[in-house]
Amino acid sequence: MTLEDLRAAAALRQQTCAQIKKMIVSRLDLPIEPAWITDDQPLFGRGLELDSLDVLELYVAIEAEFGVALYDSDMSVFGSVSRLADHVNPALAPSA
């Protein structure tokens, strides 16, 4: 992989994470700016404090925006924006 390939992958990852943050704030009507959400911030608990109803809304939003279906076994992807980015675009995952 060349340096240009790495730069392109990093730019795509940043774009995907920004899109996910905007989607979260918009769909859940959160009173914050998308930029305030960090890529590795927990979405539940002490992070954004999302709940099970928020997850249902995000399931629908992810399928609509990214064309990716989620299943009960995929709950771990809601750990952070970074995990969601890896799931909606597997090429962004560090192991890829």
C-alpha positions as CSV (number, residue, x, y, z in Angstrom):
1,M,0.0,0.0,0.0
2,T,1.4,3.4,-1.0
3,L,1.4,6.6,1.0
4,E,-1.3,8.0,-1.3
5,D,-3.4,4.9,-0.7
6,L,-3.1,5.4,3.1
7,R,-4.0,9.1,2.7
8,A,-7.0,8.2,0.6
9,A,-8.1,5.6,3.2
10,A,-7.6,8.0,6.1
11,A,-9.7,10.7,4.2
12,L,-12.5,8.2,3.5
13,R,-12.5,7.1,7.2
14,Q,-12.7,10.8,8.4
15,Q,-15.5,11.4,5.9
16,T,-17.4,8.3,7.0
17,C,-17.0,9.1,10.7
18,A,-18.2,12.7,10.1
19,Q,-21.3,11.4,8.2
20,I,-22.1,9.0,11.1
21,K,-21.8,11.8,13.7
22,K,-24.1,14.0,11.7
23,M,-26.6,11.2,11.3
24,I,-26.5,10.5,15.0
25,V,-27.1,14.1,16.0
26,S,-29.8,14.6,13.3
27,R,-31.7,11.4,13.8
28,L,-31.7,11.5,17.6
29,D,-32.2,15.3,17.7
30,L,-29.2,15.7,20.1
31,P,-28.5,19.2,21.4
32,I,-24.8,19.0,20.5
33,E,-22.6,19.6,17.5
34,P,-21.5,16.5,15.6
35,A,-17.9,17.6,15.9
36,W,-18.2,17.3,19.7
37,I,-18.5,13.5,19.3
38,T,-15.1,11.8,19.2
39,D,-14.5,8.7,17.0
40,D,-13.9,6.4,20.0
41,Q,-16.3,8.0,22.5
42,P,-18.7,5.3,23.9
43,L,-22.2,5.8,22.5
44,F,-23.8,4.3,25.7
45,G,-23.1,4.7,29.4
46,R,-20.8,7.6,30.1
47,G,-20.4,8.4,26.5
48,L,-23.4,9.9,24.7
49,E,-25.8,8.1,27.1
50,L,-27.9,6.6,24.3
51,D,-30.6,4.1,25.2
52,S,-32.3,1.1,23.5
53,L,-34.8,3.4,21.6
54,D,-31.9,5.4,20.2
55,V,-30.4,2.1,18.9
56,L,-33.6,1.3,17.1
57,E,-33.5,4.7,15.4
58,L,-29.9,4.2,14.5
59,Y,-30.6,0.8,13.0
60,V,-33.0,2.4,10.6
61,A,-30.7,5.4,9.9
62,I,-27.7,3.2,9.1
63,E,-29.7,1.1,6.7
64,A,-31.1,4.2,5.0
65,E,-27.9,6.1,4.8
66,F,-25.4,3.4,4.1
67,G,-27.5,0.5,2.8
68,V,-26.1,-1.8,5.5
69,A,-28.5,-4.1,7.4
70,L,-27.8,-4.7,11.0
71,Y,-28.9,-7.7,13.1
72,D,-29.1,-8.4,16.9
73,S,-25.6,-10.0,16.6
74,D,-24.2,-6.7,15.5
75,M,-24.9,-4.8,18.7
76,S,-21.1,-4.4,19.4
77,V,-20.8,-2.0,16.4
78,F,-22.7,0.6,18.5
79,G,-19.7,0.9,20.8
80,S,-18.4,4.0,19.1
81,V,-18.5,6.0,15.8
82,S,-15.2,4.2,14.9
83,R,-16.8,0.8,15.2
84,L,-19.8,1.9,13.1
85,A,-17.5,3.2,10.4
86,D,-15.7,-0.1,10.3
87,H,-19.0,-1.9,9.9
88,V,-20.6,0.3,7.3
89,N,-17.4,0.2,5.2
90,P,-15.3,-2.9,6.1
91,A,-12.4,-1.5,3.9
92,L,-11.9,1.1,6.6
93,A,-11.2,-1.5,9.3
94,P,-7.6,-1.5,10.5
95,S,-7.2,-5.2,9.7
96,A,-8.3,-4.7,6.1
